[in-house]
Amino acid sequence: MPYRENIVSTEVGREFYGDTLQSVKYSNLTVDYKQLVDGFRGHWGYPDFPPNTNVGGGFYCKGFYQRKGCTASDTFWRGGPLNQSYQGCFSAEFIVGAEGYPSGTYTGDDWGAMAYARLKPTKPTFAGLNALYEMREVPAMLRQRFLDPTRPLASISNYWLALQFGWEPLLQDIRNMVQFQRNAQKKLKWLLANNGKTVRASTTLSQASSEPTGWTGFNYGALYPVLVTQYYASEPQYTFKRWETDHVWATGRFRYWLPDGPRDIAWTRMMMARLFGLQPSPRVIYNMIPWSWLIDWFSNAGDCLSMLDAGVADRLAADYWYVMREKAVEISYDVNGKFFRPNGEVVEVTASASNRSYSKYRTKGDPFGFNSNPNGLNPMQLSILGSLGLSRVNG
């Protein structure tokens, strides 16, 4: 498979016997490697694309970027009958494997419907119909009492559920309604300016990072070059840390056409009603169904239904949209060593290195790919599920 590799080698120091140069030391301070593992139509010539070449389509590539940092230059002394010394610096040298790629194959296919729903430039500014429908719960919310000494767990859980599904959404709807006029005017102005034109959009779908794991150890090979032990006041100590990142995002290009007719007061009122979310749609009706919010936690049904309408426009077309995913293994490496100077003084040096191994995927968006929700439940969602269970507990 085609690949590109860039290695930058830099001299780090020289060793002397008295005043006589004995050897020149080098260290590969930077390595940048990229490889196209699997490419689809449109990626001819990777990684050196010819001019004006269509590079659309899906692909999968991997690579790593490694950098070995250097200490400050100095003169270090071994002495002995040959009066040996080393002039230069040391670089951090990995003594454990650092090129491991993220395990498994992780494409962005499952995010296709979610990507389209978020990228769509004609989404209403406010979900007016859903907000008005939920207002029917306000009288019951005002009469609700939570404290029940005979069922303490249920009281706590009922309070939490009322907060999450009643009062917080109500206050958010009120804030959004207050801000609607200003936001809607700006959105309508933008829609008019870009009507019939191509507009680009991008969004982050998921971003996660694992907790770092690692260890500390001692090894003479942790600093390069490795000299005879008489140079060292103590064995170098290294700290190795490893963590993984996962980033999913999407980009697309769209065109839309607003309703025809004179741009008079009646047309403006119609568009403001659409922006307010007063136009019935499959997604709006779906949101009114009890427990639809729970279905969306485990599937992308709601996002798929949002494909069935053009939002506030009459027509909407996507020239393209892609879902990208990058999984990476990040490694940091810090080394501390102590050496002798010619006057016998002990000097401490520190150096760092880093390695980033990654797998990148790009796939064409699929608007109607019904899948399970690729994002796991977050702590808030787990707390709500737990409260639903506790609300059924007696005593």
N, C-alpha and C positions, 0 to 999 in steps of 0.2 A: 504494500500500500504506500502511496506517496507520503513523504514526510519532509519536515524541515528541522534542521538542528543547527543551533548557533552556540559555539563554545568560545568564551573569552578567557584566555590564559594571561596571567599577570605575574611578573617576577615578584617574589615576596622577600627574598633575602639571599645572602651569600655567606659561606663559611670560610674561615681563614685559619691557617696554621702560621702563627706569627703575623707577618705581613704578606704571606703568600696565599693567593686565592686557590681554594681547593675544589669548590663546586658551586653551581648556581641552582637555586631552588625555585621551583615554579608551583603555582597552585591554580587549578581551574576555578576561578572565582564565580563565574556565571555560566549556567547551562540552560538553554531554552530549547525545548524539544516539542514538536507538534506532529501528529500523525493522523491522517484521515483513515479511519477504520472502515467506515461504510458510508458511501456517498451515493445519492440518487441523481437522476438526470439534472444537469445544470452545473455540475461541479468539475468540469473538465479542467485539468491542469493544476488542481490544488497541490501545494499551497501557493503557487505562482500563477495567479489568474491572468489570462491575457486581457488586454484593454477591451472594454465594451462587451464583456461576456456575461451572459445571464447566469447568475449564481443562485437562482431561486431553488426551492425544493428542500427536502429533508436531508439530514446528514448526521453522522456520529463521528466525533473525533476525540482523541485523548492526547495528553501531553503532560509535561511537568516543567516547572521553573525552579531552578535551584541556585541559591546564592550563598557563597561562603565569605563572610566578612572577615576583615583583617584587624589585627591590633595595631597600635602605633609603633612606628619603627624605633628601634633602640639597638644597643650593643649588649650582647649577652656573653658570658664568659664561662668556659669550662676549665681553662688552665691546663695543668698537666705538663709533661715534658715538652710537648709541642706547642704550648701556649695557644690552645684552640679558642676561637671566638666565633660568634655568629652575629652578623649585622643585617638587620631587617625586621620583619614582623612575622607574626604567626596568623594562620587562618584556622577557623573552626573546621574540623574534619569529622564528618559523620562516621561513627563506628558501628551504627546499626542501620538496617535497611530503611531508606527514605523514599524509595520510588514506588511504593505500593499504591495502586489505583483503587478508587472506590469499588467495592464489590458489587456484583450484580449488574443488571441492565435496567436503567431507569429512564424511560422516555417521558415526554410530556403529553402523551395521548389523552390521558384521563382529564386533563385540564381544558380540552377544546371548547366545551360548552361554556364553562365558567369564563374562559378568556373572551369569547364572543360577547357574553352578557356584560362584561365589564368594559370592553372596548367600544361597544356600540355608541356612537356619538349622539344618538337621538333619544336617549333615556329621559323620562320625565324628571323634573327637578324635585318633585315631591310626590309621595304616594297618597294622594288625596282620598280616593275611594276607600282604600284600606284603613286610613286613619279615621274617616267618618264611620266606617263599619265597626271599628273597635271602640268608638265612643259609647256604644250601647252598654259597655261594661262599667262605665263610670259610676252610675247609681249603686251598683252592687259593691264596687270598690269602697265607696264612702260608708256603706253600712257594715263592712267586714270587720270582724274582731278576731284577733289572733291569740290572745292569752287564754289558755285553758289548762289549769293546774292538773287536771286528770290526764292530759295527753301532752306532756312537755315537748317531746320530740316532734310530734305533729305540729305543734304551735310554732316551733322554730322554723320548720321546713315550709309551712304555709306562709309565714312572713317572708321568707326568702323568695318563694315563688311569686308572691304578690309584688314584691319589689322588682323582680326581674321581668315579669310579664305584664305588670300593670302600671305601676307608678313611673318607673324609668322610661318605658316606651311612650307613656302619655306626656311626660315632661319633654322628651326629645321631639315628639310631634309638635308640641307647642312652640319650642324653639325654632324648629324648621319652618313652621307656618309663619312666624314673625319675620324670619329672614327670607321668605319665599319671594316677596315682591322685588327686593333688590336683586336676588340671584336670578330670578326668572327674566327680568329685564336684560341682564347681561347675557343670559343664555340665548334669548330670542335675538338679540343683536348679533351674536356670534353665528347663530343658525342662518340668519338672513345673509350675512356676509359670505358664508361658505356653501350656500345652496347650490347644488349641482357640481360643486368642485370636489376634488379629491382631498380628503383630510386624513391625517395620520394620527394614530393613538398608540399608547403603550401603557402597560400596567404590570405591577408585581402581583403574582398569584400566591406565592408561598416563599418564605425565607426562614431557614432554621439553621441552628448551629448546635452541635453537641458539646457537652462539658469536656474540657481538656483532661486527658489522662497522660501519665508519664512517670518518670523515675529519675533518680540521681545516681551517678556512679563515678568511678575513678578509672582513668586509662591514659597511658602516655600517648596513645595514638589519637587522642581527642584534639590535639593541636598539630598542625602541619607547618613546617617539616618536623619529623620526629628525630630528635637528637639523642646523643648518648646521655645516660641518666645523670652524669656529673653536671650537666647544664641546669638541672631542675633542683629547686629548693624543696619541692613537694610534687607528688603525682597530680597531674591536672584533674580537675573535677568537672563533670559535665551534667547538664540538666536537659532532659529530653521530654518534650510535650507534643501530644498529637490530638487533633480534633477534626471533626468532619463538618462540612457545610453543604447546604442544599438550597439552591436558588432557582425558582421557576418564574418566568415572566413571559409576556406576550406582546407582540406588536402587530399592527394591521393598517390597512389603507381602505377607506370607505368612501362611498358617495351616497348622497341622499337628496331627495326632492321634496320640498314642502308643498302643502296643498296649493292648488291653483286659485286664482281669483285676485281681485284688487286688494292691495294691502291697506284696507280701510279699518275702521274701528271694529266692525263685525269680525273681520278676519283676525285682528289682533286678539279680540276676546276669545275666539275659538282656540287660538294657539296658546293663550294663557291658561285656558281650561285644560288643554292637553298637558302643558308643562306642570300644572297642578296635580296631574294624575287622575283627572275625572273621566278619562276615556276608558271604558271597559276593555280588558284584554285577557287572554288566557292566563297570564301570570297573575293578574290582579284577582281573578276568580279563584285561582289555585291558592293564593295566600289567604283567602277567606275560609278555606276548608280547615276544620279542626285538625290539629296535629301535623299540618303540612310543614311547619317549622322543624319538627322532628324528622320527617322524611328527608328534608334538605340536609340535615346533619350527616346522613348516611348515603345520600345519593345526589345526583345533579339534576333531578327532575325539574326543579324550579327554573334552573338556568336553561334547560332544553325548551321549556315552554316559552321562555322569553324570546326565542327565535321566531315565534309564530306571528309576531307583529313588528312593525317598523318604528315603534315608539311614537314620538310626536310628529314624524314625517309620514307622507303617503307612501313613499318607496325608499328602500334602503338596499344598497348592494355593497358587498365586500369584494374588492379587487383581490385581496389576499389577507390572510392573517396567519401568523406562525406562533407556535408555542416553543419556547426555549427552556432547557433545563441544564444546569451545571451542578454536578456533584464533585466535591473536592476533598482531598485529605490534606490538611494543613499541619506542618511540622515546624516547631521552633527548637533551636539547639543552642544552648549557651554554655560556654566553657570558661573556666577560671584556672589559671596556672601561675606558678611562682618560679622565677629564675634568678640566677646570680648575675650581677654586673661585675665589670673588671675590678672595681674597688671592694668587692665582697658583699656589697649591699644586695638585699633581696628585693626584687621588684615584682609586683603582681600585674598580670596581664589578663584581659578578658576579650573574648571574641564570640561572635554569634553567627549562626547560619540558619537558613530557612529553606524549606522545600514545599512546593505546592504541586500535587498531582491531581489532575482533573479529568473528568469525562464530560463532554458537551454534546447535547442532542438538540436537534431542531426538527420539528414535525409540522406539517400543514394542519391547520385547525379543522376539527370536525364538529359542526354545530349540533348534530343530532346523535352524538355518541353517548348513549345512556350508560353511565358507569357509576360505580360506588364513589363516594366523595373521597378524593385522594388525600385530603387533609385529615389527620386524626383529631379526635375530640380534644379540645383545649380544657384547661382546668375549670373555667367558668361553666362549660357545657357539662363536664363531669359532675360539678357541684349541683347543677340543676337536676340531672338524672338521679343523683343521690337524694335530693330533696323530694322528688316525686315518689321515691320509695318510702322515705321517712314519713311523708304525709299520710301514708296508709297504716302507719304503726299505731297501735293503741297502747296507752300507758306510758 
